[in-house]
Amino acid sequence: MSSVLQEAEEFIAKNWDPNGDPDAWRELVIDSGWSALRWPTQWFGRGLSDDDAAEVEALFFERGVPGPGQDKTNLWAGTMLSYGSDELKSQFMRKLLLDEVAMCLLYSEPGAGSDLAGLRTSAVRDGDEWVVNGQKVWTSGAAAADYGMLIARTDWNQPKHRGISFFWLPMKKPGVEVRPLRQATGDARFNEVFITDARVPDMNRLGELNSGWMVLQTALMYERVAMGGGRRGPVMRSTKGATAAAHGSIPASDTSLISLAKKVGKNNDPHFRQELAKLYCRRMTNEWNAERARAAAEAGGASPLASLGKLNMAEILHYAARIQGHLLGMNASLLGDEDSVEYAHNYSQLNAYFFSIGGGTDQIQRNIIGERVLGLPKEPETDREIAFRDVPARV
Ligand SMILES: Cc1cc2nc3c(=O)[nH]c(=O)nc-3n(C[C@H](O)[C@H](O)[C@H](O)COP(=O)(O)OP(=O)(O)OC[C@H]3O[C@@H](n4cnc5c(N)ncnc54)[C@H](O)[C@@H]3O)c2cc1C
């Protein structure tokens, strides 16, 4: 047994109590570096190689102990680690790992979604600060957010991908107005954000000036890996988490589908069994693919393989919802109270579109897979190399 594995064994034996305080456990795991195994020790990691980290993760997983994984899935802290100044990291890193800062993603705009590089929110330098003006939309969690990861145009004379910078924008300051939007599921988790002369210090810029597109690729990779799924250990929950409610529901699992099939007397239905087997195969291949995507991402930054996982997960969610619909028959079209199986079905059927659209649509993932995984020719882009101020506005 390697020495790090032995150390992990001892740590679990000495400290883990399944009935203990989850917040105290979370703090202990983060402060002792077991939560972000591959990160440097200076930033709450252990500087482990991927192989050693995978062994430690497997140990925690087998023991049913929550802890590792934030180096793979914590979008905010991961982006901060790669591109934040030491000053910003000192201020935010621990709090982000502890889920004590509520965050949101200020990317999409009314005229820039799939074509995100067409964004028109501007940031203009004023001394040590930037003055931001523009509108963002579909911003999940903005109403509660303390900070937003903002992409804004800082040089209109450069081509569209090159004049963008990435900021850590304080949300609870003058000039930031959040208006909730209601979704098909009935939730109002996402919002419009109107930004008028909001100020952000230059210290809150992540990455080089006008290189925000590169920072964005890292942040998107984390998001796609997280949405793409894969084998995870028990989730380390915090009772006072800032982002706990930010994302949608867990899809109907294979076991819950089997329970439902038994309940409605369809567990011997050959069609159901065949569909369930197909769903299971998809989930398994997606888990293996997610492992590949993570390994590729860890070896060299943003990985297009994450797009395969995200696309597949969206299809799995639609598939699982269809099977649930088949089991429920006509009742699938009923509305029930919030605890009923019909409600859960309707919710997960609609919520599957979250994965098909948020974080880049299914069609955009297919484009990425075509171009960057399969090596097909790029889509023509006539506005790619001209100064952005000469590109006609969409709205
Ligand atoms: C639940 C949810 C949460 C979200 N949360 C956030 C958030 O927190 N922050 C944020 O910034 N955004 C968020 N979004 C926005 C999301 O990223 C965008 O909706 C998405 O990128 C698509 O952009 P759009 O809506 O402008 O659609 P459009 O880009 O206008 O696309 C419309 C249709 O055209 C297709 N299409 C567009 N271009 C191409 C192409 N080149 N090839 C093939 N097909 C194409 C698309 O696939 C889509 O079907 C969220 C969206 C949802 C649904």
The ligand as an SDF file (V2000), in Angstrom:
LIG
                    3D

 53 58  0  0  0  0  0  0  0  0999 V2000
  -31.8200   25.7520  -17.3110 C   0  0  0  0  0  0  0  0  0  0  0  0
  -30.8000   26.6570  -17.9500 C   0  0  0  0  0  0  0  0  0  0  0  0
  -29.8460   27.2730  -17.1580 C   0  0  0  0  0  0  0  0  0  0  0  0
  -28.9390   28.1550  -17.7310 C   0  0  0  0  0  0  0  0  0  0  0  0
  -28.0220   28.7760  -16.9250 N   0  0  0  0  0  0  0  0  0  0  0  0
  -27.1800   29.6770  -17.4350 C   0  0  0  0  0  0  0  0  0  0  0  0
  -26.2790   30.4080  -16.6060 C   0  0  0  0  0  0  0  0  0  0  0  0
  -26.2300   30.2020  -15.3930 O   0  0  0  0  0  0  0  0  0  0  0  0
  -25.4850   31.3440  -17.1600 N   0  0  0  0  0  0  0  0  0  0  0  0
  -25.4880   31.6020  -18.5080 C   0  0  0  0  0  0  0  0  0  0  0  0
  -24.7140   32.4530  -18.9330 O   0  0  0  0  0  0  0  0  0  0  0  0
  -26.3410   30.9460  -19.3380 N   0  0  0  0  0  0  0  0  0  0  0  0
  -27.1790   29.9950  -18.8260 C   0  0  0  0  0  0  0  0  0  0  0  0
  -28.0560   29.3250  -19.6610 N   0  0  0  0  0  0  0  0  0  0  0  0
  -28.1170   29.7070  -21.0550 C   0  0  0  0  0  0  0  0  0  0  0  0
  -27.5700   28.6690  -22.0060 C   0  0  0  0  0  0  0  0  0  0  0  0
  -26.1660   28.5550  -21.9080 O   0  0  0  0  0  0  0  0  0  0  0  0
  -28.0230   29.0970  -23.4100 C   0  0  0  0  0  0  0  0  0  0  0  0
  -29.4340   29.0180  -23.4270 O   0  0  0  0  0  0  0  0  0  0  0  0
  -27.4530   28.2070  -24.4870 C   0  0  0  0  0  0  0  0  0  0  0  0
  -26.0670   28.4040  -24.6000 O   0  0  0  0  0  0  0  0  0  0  0  0
  -28.1210   28.4560  -25.8570 C   0  0  0  0  0  0  0  0  0  0  0  0
  -28.1320   29.7940  -26.1790 O   0  0  0  0  0  0  0  0  0  0  0  0
  -29.4990   30.5060  -26.6620 P   0  0  0  0  0  0  0  0  0  0  0  0
  -30.5480   30.2180  -25.6430 O   0  0  0  0  0  0  0  0  0  0  0  0
  -29.1680   31.9260  -26.9390 O   0  0  0  0  0  0  0  0  0  0  0  0
  -29.9060   29.7500  -27.9920 O   0  0  0  0  0  0  0  0  0  0  0  0
  -29.3550   30.0040  -29.4550 P   0  0  0  0  0  0  0  0  0  0  0  0
  -27.8670   30.1070  -29.4180 O   0  0  0  0  0  0  0  0  0  0  0  0
  -30.0990   31.1420  -30.0560 O   0  0  0  0  0  0  0  0  0  0  0  0
  -29.7350   28.6570  -30.1680 O   0  0  0  0  0  0  0  0  0  0  0  0
  -31.0570   28.3920  -30.6580 C   0  0  0  0  0  0  0  0  0  0  0  0
  -31.0330   27.0110  -31.3390 C   0  0  0  0  0  0  0  0  0  0  0  0
  -30.1300   27.0310  -32.4600 O   0  0  0  0  0  0  0  0  0  0  0  0
  -29.1560   25.9880  -32.3320 C   0  0  0  0  0  0  0  0  0  0  0  0
  -27.8720   26.4610  -32.8510 N   0  0  0  0  0  0  0  0  0  0  0  0
  -27.2900   27.6720  -32.6010 C   0  0  0  0  0  0  0  0  0  0  0  0
  -26.0930   27.7450  -33.2070 N   0  0  0  0  0  0  0  0  0  0  0  0
  -25.8840   26.5470  -33.8190 C   0  0  0  0  0  0  0  0  0  0  0  0
  -24.8350   26.0010  -34.6150 C   0  0  0  0  0  0  0  0  0  0  0  0
  -23.7340   26.7070  -34.8670 N   0  0  0  0  0  0  0  0  0  0  0  0
  -24.9580   24.7410  -35.0740 N   0  0  0  0  0  0  0  0  0  0  0  0
  -26.0880   24.0000  -34.8180 C   0  0  0  0  0  0  0  0  0  0  0  0
  -27.1290   24.4780  -34.0830 N   0  0  0  0  0  0  0  0  0  0  0  0
  -27.0300   25.7140  -33.5920 C   0  0  0  0  0  0  0  0  0  0  0  0
  -29.0790   25.7070  -30.8380 C   0  0  0  0  0  0  0  0  0  0  0  0
  -28.6100   24.4040  -30.5900 O   0  0  0  0  0  0  0  0  0  0  0  0
  -30.5300   25.9060  -30.4030 C   0  0  0  0  0  0  0  0  0  0  0  0
  -31.2670   24.7360  -30.6460 O   0  0  0  0  0  0  0  0  0  0  0  0
  -28.9690   28.4220  -19.1200 C   0  0  0  0  0  0  0  0  0  0  0  0
  -29.9350   27.7900  -19.9270 C   0  0  0  0  0  0  0  0  0  0  0  0
  -30.8490   26.9230  -19.3420 C   0  0  0  0  0  0  0  0  0  0  0  0
  -31.8760   26.2570  -20.2170 C   0  0  0  0  0  0  0  0  0  0  0  0
  1  2  1  0
  2  3  1  0
  2 52  2  0
  3  4  2  0
  4  5  1  0
  4 50  1  0
  5  6  2  0
  6  7  1  0
  6 13  1  0
  7  8  2  0
  7  9  1  0
  9 10  1  0
 10 11  2  0
 10 12  1  0
 12 13  2  0
 13 14  1  0
 14 15  1  0
 14 50  1  0
 15 16  1  0
 16 17  1  0
 16 18  1  0
 18 19  1  0
 18 20  1  0
 20 21  1  0
 20 22  1  0
 22 23  1  0
 23 24  1  0
 24 25  2  0
 24 26  1  0
 24 27  1  0
 27 28  1  0
 28 29  2  0
 28 30  1  0
 28 31  1  0
 31 32  1  0
 32 33  1  0
 33 34  1  0
 33 48  1  0
 34 35  1  0
 35 36  1  0
 35 46  1  0
 36 37  1  0
 36 45  1  0
 37 38  2  0
 38 39  1  0
 39 40  1  0
 39 45  2  0
 40 41  1  0
 40 42  2  0
 42 43  1  0
 43 44  2  0
 44 45  1  0
 46 47  1  0
 46 48  1  0
 48 49  1  0
 50 51  2  0
 51 52  1  0
 52 53  1  0
M  END
$$$$
